[in-house]
Amino acid sequence: MDMGARFDGYMAHLAAGLGHADRVAGLKDYCSGLMLPLSRKSVEPMAARIDPLHASARHQALHHFVAKAQWSDGEMLRRVAQWVVPHMDFSGGGYWLVDDTGFPKKGKHSVGVARQWCGMLGKQDNCQVAVSVSLACEQASLPVKWQLYLPESWSEDPERCAKAGVPEDVCFATKGDIALQQLQALLDEGAPPYCVVADAAYGTEAEFRQRLTDMGLPYMVGVTSSVKVWPPGMEPLPPKPWSGRGPHPFATRRSPDHQPVSVGELAQSLPPEAFNTITWRQGTNEPLTGRFAALRVRHAGSGTGKQRLHPQQWLLIEWPQEKDEPRKCWLSTLQEHTPLAELVRVAHMRWRIERDYQDLKQDLGLGHYEGRGWRGFHHHASLAIAAYGFLVAQRLVEEGNARDAAAGEKNFIERRLPALPEGWLPRGSRACTAPHADLDHYAATAAQQLPAR
């Protein structure tokens, strides 16, 4: 099957979930526009390139499709996954990658915009933040869930939410809670209980890790060096003896001279021979290698309330030779017999979701949506993921280079569009001076010249 037939089949598969035949043209045009080599992939420049002779009318049609039409972005993502996942190879394991990404924004009217941490800028600034879950294997990854994080300043302002079209059933939830809801929805849909991989922004929260365990999901999550654990060979004190009345005590105890240690303190106490050099994958220029140690520990809880005895799990520590302290630490509930090299490989699977965001933002205009409403924000993101999904599937089918496949598909989309009219300029371009053949040009005489000053 050639590219054109495959793309048409993909569009037909996605269009079956739109609910109305009138939306099919909008789907094809919008996804095609996102795959074009445009510097800005908002509605207006995409409409001008897709249909340059009727740019205004096409602009209105695309704007209605993405911002107003009542189709489900969740169903769109589900159908994208139905197309892409069969091409993915899970023989080496599957993973749920949890993360969030920010979009810098000016003003205060775009839905969810607030002064908050923006990873794209590396600082606190005005931005929107969305939480996602990606399905990953060794060869590829694909976002399958996507939701805007709504700060408390928004959730506590019903009038502001109503103006931005936020659904009435959406209330404040932390990013961790949103990710857990997304994972639970995937399990309810029949998704397999793959290992969850997340960074320390999620993994440091003990409740997040416990909820994953309650859902039957193993995890490999980053933690900060301040997280408390019971080191190997050391256990919390047993519960108090039963008095003979009432329920049996179950809470473990501590004493002034019997306390857990922080992950950072435990790492500092390890001898140099506890660390091994591991290469986890081939990088762009050279193999990616680091020094790692892994040991079995028990999470110590918060130290307050009724603490049960937590099961043992892995603590993975990465400590570069030239650094004075560990670079990263992870807690993991992968099986006890898991080799160190496998722990390291799983911990570094997060690079795939970072690559997802990089390609979606740089190549497919994920952050270029200029509307202010909830529906348009989620529609645009699901369509960007749909375009990305086609490129991922195409690469897996052809077993080629990701960027070469993406470039090839973009050229293919451009070839399917009508040729630009001669002398056509994009909207907003500076006007050119128009020559006029009938004008006479002659030099001014000496009498007509202005006197020198």
N, C-alpha and C positions, 0 to 999 in steps of 0.2 A: 504494500500500500504506500503511495507517495505521500508527501507532506500535505499537499492540498486536501486529499481525501481524508487523511488522518485528522487534520484540523477541523474539517467540516463534520466529521463523525464526533469529535470531542465537543464541538459547539452544540450539536444536536443532543448529545447526552446531557449536557448542562441545561440546555433550554427546556428539557422535559420537566425540570423542577421549578420553572418560573411561574407557572400557573396561568399564563395567558400568551397566546401566539403573538400578540402585538409587541411583546418584549424581546422576541428573538433577535430582531435587527439591532436593538440596543445592546444586547449581550455581545454579538459579533463585533459591532463597531467599537465598543468600549475595550474589549480584550485586545482587538487589533491595535487600537490606539496606544494601549499600555506597552505593547511589544515593539512599537516604532522607536527609532533613535531620535526622540525629541528631547530637548533640554528640560522641558517642563511638561508633565503629563497630567495636567488638570483638564477640565472639560473643554474649555475654549480652544487651546492649541490643538488638542486631539481632533475636535470637530473640524477645525480649519484645514487640517492635513487630510482627514478622511474624505471630506467632501468640500473642496476649496471653493466651488462655485455656489454652494448653498450653505456656507459656514454658519450663518445665523440660525437658520432653521434646524440644522443638525446639532448645533449647540443646545438649543432648547430641548430637542428630543433626548439627547444624552443626559442633560441635567435632570430631566424628569425621570429617566430610567434609573439613575443612580441615587437621586435624592428624594424622590416622591413615590415611585412605584412600590407597591406592597408585595414584594417577593422576599423570601427568607434567605438571609445570608448564611444561616446555619445549614439549610438544605443545600445551598451552593457548595459549601465546604465539604459536606458529606458526599456530594456527587463528584467533586474533584478527587477526593480520596478513593472513591470507587474506581476511578479511571487509573490513578497513579499506582496505588498500593499493589495491584497484581503484578506490576513490573519490578517491585522491590524484592530483594532476596533476604529473607529472615533466617536463613540457615545458621548464620553466626550470631543470632540473637536480635531482639527488637528492643527499642527504648522509647520512653516518653520523655521528651525534653521540655522542661518548664522554664519559662523566662518571660521577661517583659521588655518593651522597647519604647522609647520616647520620641516625640515629634515637637520640636520647638515651634511655638506659636506666639503671635503678638495679640494684644487685646485680651478681652475677658469673656467674649460671647460664644466662642467655639465650645462645643460640648466637652465637659471634663477638663478644660484648660485651667491650670492653677500653677502657682509657684511650687515646684517639687523637683525631685532628683530626675535629671535627664541624662541617661547614659550616653546618648549621642554627643552631648556637650561636655560630659564629665563633671557636671556641677549642678547646683540648684538653679532653676530658671523657669520661666513661663513655658509650659509645654503640656501636651497630652501624653498619656501613658496607656498602653494596651498590654494585656496579659495573654499569652498564647501557650498552647501545648502542641509540640511537633512530634510526629511519628518518625523514627529514624532507624536505619540499619547501617551497615558499613558503607554501602554505596550511595545512599541518598537520604534525604529527610524532607518532610513536608508539613507545614502548619495545618492542623486539623481542627483546632479550636481557637477562637479569637474574640476577646471582649475588652472594651474600654474600661479602664479603672476610673471610677467616679469618686473624686475626693469628697470629704465630709462637707467642705464648703459648698459643694453642689447638692449632695444628698439632703442637706438640711434646708435647702431653698426650693420648695415645690414649684414656685412660680417660675424660677429660672429653668428648672428641669422641664417643665411643661412647654416653655417657649422653645427649648432645644429638642423637643420630641422624645425625651427619655421615657421609656415605658413605665407605667405606674408600679409594676411589680419589681422594678430595679431599685434596690436600696444600697446603703453603704456596705461594702465588703472589702476586707483587706485584699491585697494581691494574692496572698497565700490562700485565702478563702475562695477567691475566684478560681485559682488553679485547681483546688480540690474539687470544686463544683464541676469544672470542666472534665477532670479525670473521672469523677463519678458518673457523669453523663456518658462518657465513652464506655465505661464498664457496663452501664445499663443498656447500651446499644449493642453489647456483645463483643466489645474489643478485648483483646487478650491482656492478661495482667503482666505486662512488661515492666522492666526496671525503670523507675523514675530517676532522672538525672536533673539536678537543679543546683544553683549556686548558693552562696552563704546567705543571700538576702531571704531565701526561703528556708534553707536547711538549718539555720541557727535556731529557728522556732521549734521547741520540743513538741508543741501541739501539732504542727504541720507533719513532723516525722511520725508521730503516733497515729494520726489520721491515715497516713499512707499505710501503716502496718494494719490498722483496723480494716482497711479496704482490700487487704491481701496483696499489696503492691510492694515488692522489694525496692530499695532506694540506694542511690549513691548521691549524697548531697553535701555541699560545702558547708563548713561551720567556721565560726571565728575562733581565735585562740583562747577566748575567755570561757568557752563552754566547758563545764565540769564533767569529769568522768572518773570512774574507779579504774585504776590501772591494773595490768595483769598481776594476778596473785593477791589482789586486795579486794575485799568485798565489804559492803555495808554491814553494820551490826544487825543481827537477827531481830525480829520483833520481840517485844516484851513477853515474858511467860504469861500464859493464860491464867487468870485468877480463879477460874472455875465458874465464873458468872459472866453472862453476856456473850457477845460474839468473840471469836478468836482474833487476837491482834494480828494484823498483817503488815503494818507499816514498818519499814526498815528504819534503823537508827544510826546516828553518828555520835561521836564524842569529841571533846576538844582535841584529843590526840589521835583521832581516827576520822580523817576528813578526805574527801575526794580532791583531785588536783585538776587544774585547768589543762586543756589540750596543749597550750603553749608551754606550761611548766613540764608536762610529761615529755614533750618533744625535746626540750632542753636537757632533760636527764638521760636521754638515750646515748649510748656510746657510738662512735663513728661507724663501727662495724655493723650496727643495726640497719644501716642504709645501703641500698643496692642501686646500681645504675641501670635504668630501664629505658629502652627506646619503645615508644608507643605507636608511632606512625611516621611515614615519610612526609616531611614538610615540603614547601615549595622549592627550597634551595638545598636543604640538608635534612637528615633524620632528626626528629624531635626526641631529645633525650633528657633525663633528669635523675636526681637521687631521691629514692623513696624508701620509706619504712612503713610496715603495716603490723599492727598488733590488735589483739582482742581485748576490748574494754566493755564496761557497762556504763551507760549514761546515768549520771547521778541525780538527774532531776533538778528542781529549783531549790531543794533544801528546806522547803516549807510544806506544810500540809502532810497528808498521808501518802508517803512514797512507797510504792511497791518495788519489788526487786525486778529491775529491767533485764531483759535477756542480753547476752553478750552480742557484740557486733564489731565490725571492723573499724578501726581508726587508721586512715591512710594519711601519711605526712609527706609532703614534697619540700625538700630543703636543698636549694642549690649550694654547691660547694663554696661559692664566693660570698654567700650571704650570711649575716649574723643571726638570722632567725628564719623559721620556716616560711616558705612562700605561700602554701595553701594547705588546708586540712579538710578531710572529708570523713563523714560517718556513713557506714554502709551496712545493710542487712543482707548482702549477698552471702551465699553459703560459706560455711566455715572452711571448706577445703578449696576455696577459690584461690588460684595462684596470684602472686603479687603482680605479675605482668598483666593479668586479666583485670585486676582491680584498677591498675593505672590506666589501662585502655578504656574502661568504662567511665572512669572519672573525667577523661578528656573527650568524651563524646559530645560535650557541650559545644565544641567548635562548630558543629553542624548547624545548630540553631543560630549561632552568630553569623555563619555564612548565609543562612536563609535571609536574615535581616539585611545583610550587606547587599545581596543580589536584589532583594525586593525593593530596597530603597534606591539603589544606584541605577538599576536596569529597568525596573518596572513601576516606578513612581508611587511606591507605597505611601510616602509621606507628602504627596503633592495635592491631596484633596483640599479644596479651598472652601467647602461648605461648612456650616456650623452645626448641623443636626446630627442626632444619634444614628438615624437610619442611613444617611448618606455616608457617614464615617465607616460604618460596618459594611455597607454595600461596596464601597470603593475598596476596602481591604480584602473582602472576599473575592472580588474580581481580579485584584492584583495577584492574589494567591492562585486563582484559577489560571491566569496567564503563566505564572511560575510553574504550576503543576504540569502544564502542557510541555514546557521546556524540560522539566525533570524527566517526565515520561519519555520524551523524545531522546534525551541523552541515554537513558537506560536501554531503550530499544536499540539505539545505534552503538552503544558502548563506546562513545567518544568522549572528548573533553567537554566539560560543562560549559565553559565560556564559548568554545567554538560552536557547540550545538545551539546555544542561546543566540549567538550572532547569526548563525545560519537561519534560524527560525525568524529572526527580526527581518532579515533580508527577504525571506519568503513572504512575510506579511506585506512588506513595502511593495513587492512586485505585484501583489494582488489588488492594490489600490489603483485608482485611475491616475494617469500621468498628470503632473502639474501643468497648468496652462503656461504658455510662453510669457515671460515677464512677471509671473505671479510672485508676490511677496507675502510673507506671513503677516497676519494682523499685528499691528503695533510697530512694524518696521518704519524707518524713516523714509519719507517720500523722496523719489529721485527727481532731479531736474529734467523737465521734458524739453527736448530741443524743438525749435520751430523753423521749418525750412524757408518760410516766407519773410523772415526778418532780415533787414538790411544791416550789414555790419560795416562801419567805416570808421577811420581814425579821426579824432577831433582835430580841427584846424588850429593853428596857433592862436587865432583870435578867440576861439571857443574855449581854450584852455584857461583854467583858473590861474591867476598870478601866484607865484611862489611866495611863501611867507617866511 
